[in-house]
């Protein structure tokens, strides 16, 4: 697998549709050909300055209240995060999951590399997203089923609930511990890239798999996304 880690940042753009290509291939070792990647909208917003008010008139010799230096607006401190270190294993004790993590990059056609779909296949970390514990959303992908029809590594994600912990061991010997916040189901043709992949103030984790099996087509129509935040 490709293991390039250059160019990581707090939020990222390229894999928005590539991830969908991976997840439409649940239970298969190959992602189907299809849509080319599209970039999510920019998360930065421009602001315009408010017009300045006229200064009040004061008597000679009287200090003007506006002559004192203006206090800088308070800026909330960003949550503490960990230094960069690539993930090694993922553990979700409440659903009895422990998996090694593949490093997934982009192919030459800008689609995401695909984890194997055989029984026992591991999950994968998208290596252009932040490492788990860094500021921003670290993205991990796994199949909901396997090629033999059995469970995939992320088959139990829907069982996660409030307070459940997700642990990621890292190459530097540390463990990033995340807490489940919520799970969301998105139709694959209405997937919100900015909400899933956009910048975050602290360190967050996204676990993504397929959902919404359609027996008429034999395919999954939705994605299920777990949102978790760093607690340790």
N, C-alpha and C positions, 0 to 999 in steps of 0.2 A: 504493500500500500504506500501511497505517497505520504511522506511525513514532513513536508515543508511547513514551517511555522512562521515564516516571515509575514509582516504586514498585519499582525493582529491589532485590534483597536477596540474601544469600548462598545461600539456597535458595528455591524458589518452589513454588506449589501449583497454580494454575489450569489449566495446560496438560496435566495428566497424561493425560486422555482425549482432549483436543483434539488432541494430537500423534498419538494413534492414529487419529483421524479423518483427519488429513492423510495418514498413511502407508498407510492402507488404499486411498487414492486414487492410488497410484503409476501413472504412465502416463496420468493423467487430470488435466485442469485444475480439476476440481471435486471436493471431498471429499464423500463420501456423507453424507446425513443419518443421524442415529442417536443414540448414547448421549450423554447430557448429562455435562459434566465432573464428576468427583468428586475431592475433595481427598485427597492421600495422608496417612497418619498423621503426627502431629507428630513432629519429630526430637528434640524436647527430652524429657529424662527427669527425673522428680523423684527426689530422694535424701532419705533420712531420716538424721538425725544418730545416730551410735552412742552408746550410753549411756556417760557419763563414769565413769572408774575412781575409786575412793576414793583420796584423797591419802595418801601414806605418812606415818607418824608419825616425827618427828625430835626429837632432844634439844634442850633450850633452848640458844639461842645458836649452834646449828649451822645454817648456811644450808641451806635445803631445795632439792634439785635442781629441784623443780617451781616454785620461786619465780622462776627465770630466765625471761625471755620465750621463748616457744616459737618455734622457727624456722618461717617460712612454708614450706609445701610448694613444691618446685620446680615451676614451670610451664613446659612446653616452649614454646619460641618458635615462633610461627606462621610458616610459610614466607613469604618476601617475595613481594609481589604488585605489580602495576602500578596506576597511577591509572586511573580510568574514561576510556575513549575508545571510541567506537563502531567496529565493524569495517567495513572497506571491501572487502577481497578475502581469499580463502582459497586457499592453495597447498599441495598435497601432492606434492612432487617425485617420490617413489618410485612413484607411480601416474600421473604426468603430468597432474595436475589443477590447474587454476587457474580460479577462478570469482569474479566479482563477487558481492556478498552483498546480497540483498534484506532489508529490515527487515520482519519479520512480527509482527503484533499479534493481538489477539483481535477477532472479530466481535461484533456485539451479542448474538448467541445464545451467546457464550462459547466458540465453537469457533475454532480457530486458522486464520488466513489461510493460503492455500495457494499455494506457488510455482507458476508455470505449468508445464505438463507437456510443452510442445512441445520438439522437438529443440534442443539448445543452451541450455535453460533453466538459470538460475543456481540455486545453493543459497540458503538464507535463514537469517538469525539471528533467533531469538525475542527480541524486544526488551524483554521483561520479565525475562529472565535477565541475569546479570551480563555486562558487556562482556568480551570475551576478554582475560585478564590480570588482571582483578579477582578478589578472593577469591570462590570459589564455582564452580558448574558453568555454563559458558556453552554454550548449546544451539544447534546448527545442524542444519538439516534439508534433505534433498535427495532427489530421485527416483532410483530404481535403474534405471528405464527411461523412455522417452519415448512420446508418443502414437503415433509411427510404428513402435514396436516396437524401436527402437534403444536404445543405452545412455543412461542418465541420468547426471547429474553425479556421483552417488555409486555408480555401478556397480562401481567397483574397490575399495571399502572392505575387502572380505574379503582382499585381497592384502596389506594392511598387516601388518607384523611388528615384532618388538622393535627398538627404536632408530630407527624411521622418524620423521621430523620432520613436523610440521604447522605451517605459518606463516600468521599472520593479520596483515595490514597494517591499521593503525588510523588514524583521522582525525587524530590528533595527530602523525602521521609516524613513529610507532614500529612495530615488528613484534613481536608476541607469538609466541614459538616454543614449541611443545608437542611432547612425545615420546609416541608410542604406548605404551600400557601393556597393553591387552587389548581384544578384541572379544567381545561376547556376543550370542547369539541368544535372543530371548524370543518366546513365543507371544503374539499380540496380546490374547488373552483372559486372559493371565496376566502382563501387563506389570508390573514392579515400580517404581512411580513414585518411591518414596523412595530406592531404590538409584540410580536414574538422575538424579533431580532434586534429591536431598537436599543439605543443607549439606556443604561440604568445608573442611578446614583451609587449603588453599592454593587456587591457581587451577587449574581443570581445564576440559577441553573435552569435549563430547559431540557426536559426529556420528551422526545417526540416519537410517536409510533402511529400505526394505522388504526382506523376505527370505522364503524359503520359498514360491516360486511353486507354485500348485496348478493343474495343467493342466485338471482337471475343472471347476473353478469360474472359471478365468481370473483369480483373485485371489491376493494374497500373504497367507499366514497368519501370518507372523512379522515382527518388527522386528529389525534388526541395529544394535547400538550400539557405537561406538568410544569407549573411555575413554582420554584423554590428559592429561598433567600439564605444567604450565609449567616450562620449563627455562631460559628466557632472555626 
